[in-house]
C-alpha cells in the first residue's frame, strides 16, 4: 500500500499504468514466494531440535520464540535465524514504506493548495498509522533481545499485531468514508439523548 500511495500521489497520471491489476498480482505473488522458503526453513530448523519436559506452548499461538523456549538443545542458531528473518521481512519492508512516505510527504508539501495537502495527508495518515503500529509491534516481538523478553508482554504485543491491528484496519479505513461518519454521528446523537 505504501507503493500504491506513492504512485497515486507522486505520479498520479501514471497510476493506472503503473498499478495495473497485473502489477498488483505480481507484488502479492512476490511477497508470498519470497517469504515461503524462509518460513519453511525456519519451521524445519526449529522442529528438528530436541524437545523435553513440557510440550505446552505458553502463548496464544504457536509462534517461534515460545516454541524455542521449549527446546532442550542449543537454540543460538535458531535465534539468530529469527533475527535475520525479522530484519529481512519486518525491518526492510518497514524502511521501504517509510522511505516512500518520505517522498510522499515531500510531494504533498510542494502542493500549492491547502485543501489538496489536507486531502493527501488524510489519504495517507490512516495507512501510515496502521503500518507503524503493525511493524512496530512485530519488530518489538522479533527483534527484542532475549533477556529483555517478558512472556506476559510478549503475549500482549503478539495479540496486538495478530488480532487488534487487523481488526482496526477496516475500522480506520471505514471512518474516512464521509457517509459512515455522518451515520456514526447520527447514531451517537441518538444514543446520547
ROTOR-10658 format. One line per 8 residues: number of its first residue (from 1); their letters; for each residue z, y, x of C-alpha. Coordinates in steps of 0.1 Angstrom, whole numbers. Example, Ala and Ser with C-alpha at 12.3 -4.5 7.8 and 13.67 -1.06 7.14 Angstrom:
# residues 2
1> AS> 78 -45 123 ~ 71 -11 137
***
This chain:
# residues 193
1> XXXXXXXX> 0 0 0 ~ 6 23 29 ~ -30 19 40 ~ -41 24 4 ~ -22 56 1 ~ -35 67 35 ~ -72 62 24 ~ -65 78 -10
9> XXXXXXXX> -51 110 4 ~ -67 114 38 ~ -102 101 29 ~ -104 104 -9 ~ -142 105 -11 ~ -145 72 8 ~ -117 54 -12 ~ -140 33 -34
17> XXXXXXXX> -160 20 -4 ~ -130 16 20 ~ -106 0 -6 ~ -131 -23 -23 ~ -120 -55 -40 ~ -133 -75 -11 ~ -112 -54 14 ~ -81 -58 -7
25> XXXXXXXX> -86 -96 -8 ~ -92 -97 29 ~ -59 -77 35 ~ -40 -101 13 ~ -55 -132 29 ~ -49 -118 64 ~ -12 -113 57 ~ -8 -148 43
33> XXXXXXXX> -28 -165 70 ~ -12 -146 99 ~ 24 -155 87 ~ 18 -191 78 ~ 18 -205 114 ~ 50 -187 123 ~ 67 -199 92 ~ 57 -235 96
41> XXXXXXXX> 65 -234 133 ~ 100 -220 127 ~ 107 -245 99 ~ 97 -274 122 ~ 117 -260 151 ~ 148 -255 130 ~ 148 -288 112 ~ 143 -307 145
49> XXXXXXXX> 177 -295 155 ~ 207 -319 152 ~ 230 -311 122 ~ 265 -323 119 ~ 295 -315 97 ~ 289 -297 65 ~ 254 -295 52 ~ 262 -268 27
57> XXXXXXXX> 244 -236 33 ~ 268 -207 28 ~ 242 -184 13 ~ 222 -176 -18 ~ 191 -193 -5 ~ 181 -215 25 ~ 174 -187 50 ~ 170 -192 87
65> XXXXXXXX> 202 -176 100 ~ 226 -195 77 ~ 208 -228 85 ~ 211 -221 122 ~ 249 -218 118 ~ 250 -254 106 ~ 232 -268 137 ~ 252 -286 163
73> XXXXXXXX> 229 -281 193 ~ 219 -251 213 ~ 202 -226 189 ~ 193 -199 215 ~ 156 -207 215 ~ 156 -206 177 ~ 175 -173 175 ~ 150 -158 200
81> XXXXXXXX> 122 -171 178 ~ 138 -154 148 ~ 139 -121 166 ~ 103 -123 178 ~ 90 -132 144 ~ 112 -104 129 ~ 97 -79 153 ~ 61 -91 146
89> XXXXXXXX> 64 -94 108 ~ 90 -68 100 ~ 91 -40 126 ~ 54 -38 134 ~ 42 -35 98 ~ 70 -11 92 ~ 59 11 121 ~ 23 10 110
97> XXXXXXXX> 34 20 75 ~ 55 49 89 ~ 26 60 111 ~ 2 60 81 ~ 28 81 62 ~ 30 105 91 ~ -8 110 88 ~ -5 113 50
105> XXXXXXXX> 23 139 53 ~ 3 158 78 ~ -27 158 55 ~ -6 168 25 ~ 9 198 43 ~ -26 211 50 ~ -34 213 13 ~ -36 249 1
113> XXXXXXXX> -23 242 -35 ~ 14 238 -41 ~ 6 217 -71 ~ -17 194 -51 ~ 10 190 -25 ~ 36 181 -52 ~ 13 156 -68 ~ 5 139 -34
121> XXXXXXXX> 42 138 -24 ~ 50 124 -59 ~ 24 97 -55 ~ 38 86 -21 ~ 75 91 -24 ~ 82 61 -46 ~ 63 37 -23 ~ 79 52 8
129> XXXXXXXX> 113 47 -8 ~ 106 11 -15 ~ 92 5 19 ~ 122 20 37 ~ 147 0 15 ~ 128 -33 20 ~ 121 -31 57 ~ 155 -15 64
137> XXXXXXXX> 174 -43 48 ~ 151 -70 62 ~ 154 -55 97 ~ 192 -55 94 ~ 192 -91 83 ~ 170 -105 111 ~ 174 -81 140 ~ 212 -76 139
145> XXXXXXXX> 229 -92 170 ~ 246 -125 161 ~ 282 -114 169 ~ 279 -85 145 ~ 268 -106 116 ~ 292 -109 87 ~ 285 -137 62 ~ 295 -116 32
153> XXXXXXXX> 275 -85 43 ~ 245 -108 52 ~ 246 -123 17 ~ 248 -88 1 ~ 219 -75 22 ~ 197 -105 16 ~ 204 -103 -21 ~ 193 -66 -19
161> XXXXXXXX> 159 -73 -3 ~ 151 -105 -22 ~ 162 -96 -57 ~ 172 -59 -61 ~ 142 -42 -44 ~ 115 -64 -61 ~ 133 -57 -94 ~ 135 -20 -87
169> XXXXXXXX> 99 -18 -76 ~ 83 -19 -111 ~ 110 4 -125 ~ 104 30 -97 ~ 66 30 -103 ~ 71 30 -141 ~ 93 61 -140 ~ 64 80 -125
177> XXXXXXXX> 45 75 -158 ~ 49 106 -180 ~ 48 87 -212 ~ 75 64 -201 ~ 97 93 -190 ~ 92 110 -224 ~ 101 78 -242 ~ 131 73 -220
185> XXXXXXXX> 144 109 -226 ~ 140 103 -264 ~ 159 71 -262 ~ 187 87 -241 ~ 189 116 -266 ~ 193 91 -295 ~ 219 71 -276 ~ 239 101 -265
193> X> 241 116 -301
***
